[in-house]
């Protein structure tokens, strides 16, 4: 017991929990501000395009603005904090392993303003990556001069990250479980650190709801589906497992492809991705942005299988190139939209082939697919289930979502897939000249008892 206590601060729990509470409140404010900023930029950009009418001019203006915004985000990140590119989750895990620098002030500036430019331009990226990274950096700022032990310091970093996810999706329980499943190799489990994560997540979500007045972001109304349909949902999970493995492989490959471009010219892919996005904002807006609004619309509409498959393909390619362009942005929201398109295509096809399949099953496929694709790529099936429940409010579908997440995760494992953030961290360390530690995927989760 004495050896274990040496790793924890001697101060009272109340002081540490107060710090976690402050982290949660501040991250909630930052997350709400970031979300509102992105929404304002997208709305103003859309109003401008509409005001230009039809013809060539709207395309020229949209391409120019999106291209300039993405290039601006790229240079902002490169000049201030290169580690602010992408989602930042792998950077947090690297910091908790003492292998990545933690420059909180630089990252906060680059992530916030670079993220506004990138997401406001219409790229297929989500706000959850930036808010998670900014959450951890906020915790870092508050813990720098506090004389915390290494374990307590890492616990606050994790609490900030969880608060960021809770703020992005109004999903505090999924945020807590994300720390349990995703950072199980880095997080110093103990009574104090675990409770800090819970406190920060709750307060961050509460502040976000108070400031933005949002409920479940992707609210879906659906009743129970019959037990016999679980077989079809299992098949959907197998498909999503393979798709998740392919997504992880393709993302790394596209990033490596952009890395081969000469350093002085790496802004050109950002310009190209931004320009194409600007054109798509007019020609096919459903293929742009993070996709939260698209998810709501698709589930209530009745698109054909071919249209849904086309959207799946376009959004799949969109997130690969958007993420690889080197600007701030997450992949959670785009993954949910990709999964929705794929799940609806599966459900619509099943309804056409099997007359006994009703519209509730089609909606169930969309909801289950969100969790399944997440589980296959991130390899956090429980987070996938809870995240989808909190996002959609479709608690009647817990069992169907569990079936799909389980089969997707098992399929990904047997296909040799590895968690996306683990792969991204290894890639980051290699580019930095460090040899990453390779640990078995089934590293056990060890929950400590009360310390301190």
C-alpha positions, 0 to 999 in steps of 0.5 A, spaced: 500 500 500 505 504 501 508 503 494 502 505 491 501 511 495 507 514 493 504 515 486 499 520 488 498 527 491 498 527 499 493 533 499 485 531 500 481 528 495 476 535 496 482 539 493 483 534 487 476 534 485 475 541 486 480 542 480 477 536 476 470 540 477 473 547 475 476 543 469 469 541 467 466 548 467 471 551 463 471 545 458 464 546 457 464 553 456 470 552 451 466 547 448 460 551 447 463 557 444 467 552 439 460 549 437 457 556 437 463 558 433 462 553 428 455 553 427 455 561 426 461 560 420 457 555 417 450 559 417 454 565 414 457 561 409 451 558 407 447 565 407 453 568 402 452 562 397 445 563 397 445 570 396 449 569 390 444 566 386 445 560 381 451 560 376 458 560 376 459 565 381 457 561 387 462 556 385 468 560 384 466 564 391 465 558 395 471 554 392 475 560 394 473 561 401 473 554 403 480 553 400 483 559 403 480 557 410 483 550 410 490 553 407 489 558 413 488 553 418 494 548 415 499 554 416 496 556 423 497 549 425 504 548 422 506 555 425 504 555 432 503 547 434 503 542 429 501 537 434 494 540 433 493 537 427 487 532 426 483 530 432 489 530 438 486 524 441 493 520 440 497 526 442 493 526 449 495 518 449 502 520 448 502 525 453 500 520 458 505 516 456 510 521 457 512 521 449 509 527 446 510 534 448 504 538 452 504 545 450 497 547 452 497 555 450 499 553 443 495 547 442 489 551 445 490 557 440 491 553 434 486 548 435 480 553 437 482 558 431 484 552 426 478 548 428 473 554 426 477 555 420 477 548 418 470 546 420 467 552 418 469 551 411 465 545 410 470 539 411 468 532 413 470 533 420 467 533 427 468 538 433 469 532 438 477 531 436 478 539 437 474 539 444 477 533 447 484 535 445 482 542 448 479 539 454 486 536 456 490 542 454 485 546 459 487 541 464 494 541 463 494 549 464 490 548 471 495 543 473 502 546 471 503 549 478 499 545 483 505 540 484 501 534 482 504 527 482 505 524 475 498 520 476 494 525 479 497 530 473 495 524 468 488 523 471 487 531 470 489 530 463 484 524 462 478 528 466 479 534 461 479 529 455 473 526 457 470 533 459 471 535 451 467 529 449 462 530 453 461 537 451 462 535 444 456 530 444 452 532 450 454 524 452 457 524 459 457 517 460 460 515 453 466 520 455 467 516 462 467 510 458 471 512 453 477 513 458 476 506 461 476 503 454 480 507 449 486 510 454 486 503 459 494 503 457 495 510 459 490 512 465 492 511 472 486 508 475 484 509 482 479 512 486 481 519 485 483 519 478 477 516 476 472 520 480 475 526 477 473 524 470 466 523 472 466 530 475 469 533 469 464 530 464 458 531 468 459 538 469 462 539 462 455 536 459 451 540 464 455 547 462 454 545 455 447 544 455 445 550 459 449 554 454 447 551 448 440 548 450 441 542 446 438 535 448 440 528 444 443 531 438 441 526 433 434 524 437 431 518 433 424 515 435 424 508 434 420 502 437 423 495 439 425 490 433 423 483 433 428 478 436 429 474 429 432 481 426 438 480 430 441 475 425 440 481 420 444 486 425 449 481 426 450 480 419 451 488 419 456 488 424 460 483 420 460 488 414 461 494 419 467 490 422 470 489 415 469 497 413 472 499 420 478 495 418 479 498 411 477 505 414 483 505 419 488 502 413 486 507 408 486 513 413 493 511 415 495 510 407 492 517 405 496 521 411 502 517 409 501 519 401 500 526 403 507 526 408 511 524 401 509 531 398 515 536 399 515 540 406 514 546 402 508 544 398 504 540 403 499 546 403 497 544 396 493 538 398 489 542 403 488 547 398 485 542 393 481 539 399 478 545 401 477 547 394 473 541 392 469 541 399 467 548 397 464 546 390 461 540 394 457 545 398 453 547 392 453 541 388 452 536 393 452 539 400 450 532 404 457 530 402 460 535 406 461 538 414 461 533 420 454 530 418 450 531 424 444 534 420 445 529 415 444 523 420 437 526 422 435 528 415 437 521 412 433 517 418 427 520 417 427 520 409 427 514 404 433 515 400 434 509 395 440 504 396 444 507 390 443 514 393 445 511 400 451 507 398 454 514 394 453 518 400 457 512 404 463 513 398 463 520 398 463 521 405 468 516 406 473 519 402 471 526 404 473 524 411 480 521 409 482 527 405 480 532 410 483 529 416 490 528 412 490 535 410 493 537 416 488 541 420 484 540 426 478 536 426 475 529 429 473 523 425 467 521 430 462 525 427 464 523 420 464 516 422 457 516 425 454 519 418 458 514 414 455 508 418 448 511 418 448 511 410 451 504 410 446 502 415 440 505 412 443 502 405 443 495 409 436 496 412 433 499 405 435 493 402 433 488 407 426 491 406 426 491 399 428 483 399 424 481 406 417 484 406 416 483 413 421 488 415 418 494 417 421 502 417 423 501 424 428 496 422 431 500 417 432 506 423 434 501 427 440 499 422 442 506 422 442 507 429 446 500 430 451 501 424 453 508 428 455 504 434 458 498 430 462 502 425 465 506 431 466 499 435 470 496 429 475 502 428 476 505 435 475 498 438 471 501 444 464 497 443 461 499 450 463 506 448 460 505 441 453 502 445 453 508 450 455 514 445 449 512 440 444 511 446 446 518 448 446 521 442 440 518 439 435 517 445 433 510 442 434 506 448 429 501 446 435 499 441 440 497 446 440 490 445 440 491 437 446 496 438 450 491 442 449 485 437 452 489 432 457 492 436 459 486 438 460 482 431 463 488 428 468 488 434 469 481 433 470 481 426 475 487 426 479 483 431 479 477 427 481 481 420 487 483 424 485 490 425 487 495 430 485 501 434 485 507 430 488 512 435 493 506 437 495 506 430 495 514 429 500 514 435 505 509 433 505 513 426 506 520 430 512 517 434 515 514 428 515 521 425 518 524 431 524 519 431 521 515 437 520 507 437 513 506 439 511 501 444 507 495 442 503 492 447 498 486 446 491 489 444 488 485 450 491 489 455 487 488 462 483 494 465 485 495 472 481 499 477 485 501 483 482 502 490 481 508 494 488 512 494 490 518 497 
